[in-house]
Amino acid sequence: MSMVDVSAKPEVNREAKAKGTIKLKSETLRLIREAKVEKGDPFEVAKVAGILAAKNTSTLIPLCHPLPLTNVEIKLQIVNDSAVEAEATVKTRAQTGVEMEALAAAATALLTVWDMTKQYEKDADGQYPSTSIQNLHVVSKVKEKKS
């Protein structure tokens, strides 16, 4: 087991975008829209959490290279009145790509939304039947051509 050797690769500008959704009850989504979530604004906290996740990906994924990130952007929105979508765009100038950082950022943003709203998701039995993180995937990957 070892990290992939990227020492012979040139440093170039790279960007990756990932997204996913978390399905929530319509009532929970209403609370988010109306800024009535008891813990605070889930979207603002999730943005910070997503940025931190991108910056710390190599400490979470054992064989992932630590990268000097140049930008991380997290966008969150309510979609189809049934879910929150997180989209993470991560940029670097490095020898390897930032897909893992983008995935970690999107996933962590969604987990943070869940953490901030889970108290509203329980059913009468104390279960969470409506909630699930879905469709976490890399949307795009861009690598600058070597000059």
Beta strands, then each sheet from edge to edge (+ up, - down):
strand 1: 12-23
strand 2: 69-79
strand 3: 83-94
strand 4: 132-143
sheet 1: 2+ 3- 1+ 4-
end
